[in-house]
Amino acid sequence: MARSSTAPAQEINPPDFLAWHVANKGDKGFWTRIGAAWFHRDRKGLSLQLEVVPINGRIVLRTPLDDEKKEPGA
């Protein structure tokens, strides 16, 4: 059976936030991109899509930089 070529709305629209895992090692923080988040239409909530779930550290949501918005699949 063929797959539909229609992508979910979250993959078409650039994310409102990027999700990062931040692990502190001594004085340094290591940031790894782990997903993205989009506002709901009424802007009263967010949908968070994570590619991985970290078991330590913290998850930080940040607005994408201009060059990150232009990345394919971002």
C-alpha positions as CSV (number, residue, x, y, z in Angstrom):
1,M,0.0,0.0,0.0
2,A,1.4,3.4,-1.0
3,R,2.0,6.0,1.7
4,S,0.2,9.4,1.5
5,S,2.4,12.2,0.3
6,T,0.6,14.7,2.5
7,A,2.8,15.9,5.3
8,P,1.3,16.8,8.7
9,A,0.8,20.6,9.3
10,Q,3.7,20.6,11.8
11,E,6.2,19.6,9.0
12,I,4.9,22.3,6.6
13,N,5.1,25.2,9.0
14,P,8.4,26.2,10.6
15,P,8.4,25.6,14.3
16,D,7.7,28.4,16.8
17,F,10.3,26.9,19.1
18,L,13.1,24.4,18.9
19,A,13.6,21.9,21.8
20,W,17.1,21.4,23.1
21,H,18.6,19.0,25.6
22,V,21.1,20.8,27.9
23,A,23.5,18.7,29.8
24,N,26.0,20.5,32.2
25,K,29.5,19.0,32.3
26,G,31.5,21.0,34.7
27,D,31.4,24.7,33.7
28,K,30.1,24.0,30.2
29,G,26.6,23.3,28.9
30,F,26.2,21.0,25.9
31,W,23.2,21.7,23.8
32,T,21.6,19.0,21.5
33,R,18.6,19.7,19.3
34,I,16.0,17.1,20.1
35,G,12.7,18.4,18.6
36,A,10.4,21.4,18.0
37,A,7.1,23.0,19.2
38,W,4.3,24.7,17.4
39,F,1.6,27.0,18.9
40,H,-2.0,25.8,18.6
41,R,-4.3,27.9,16.4
42,D,-5.8,29.6,19.4
43,R,-2.2,30.2,20.8
44,K,-3.3,28.9,24.2
45,G,-1.0,25.9,24.0
46,L,1.8,24.1,22.2
47,S,2.3,20.8,20.5
48,L,5.7,19.4,21.3
49,Q,7.4,16.9,19.0
50,L,10.5,15.2,20.4
51,E,12.8,13.0,18.3
52,V,14.5,11.7,21.5
53,V,13.7,11.9,25.2
54,P,16.7,12.7,27.4
55,I,17.0,10.9,30.8
56,N,19.0,13.7,32.4
57,G,19.7,17.4,32.1
58,R,16.9,19.7,31.1
59,I,14.8,20.5,28.0
60,V,14.9,24.1,26.8
61,L,12.5,25.7,24.3
62,R,14.0,28.5,22.3
63,T,12.8,30.5,19.3
64,P,14.7,29.5,16.1
65,L,17.3,31.7,14.7
66,D,16.6,33.0,11.2
67,D,19.1,30.5,9.6
68,E,17.5,27.6,11.5
69,K,14.0,28.5,10.1
70,K,15.4,28.1,6.6
71,E,16.8,24.6,7.1
72,P,14.9,21.8,5.3
73,G,13.0,19.7,7.8
74,A,13.6,22.1,10.6
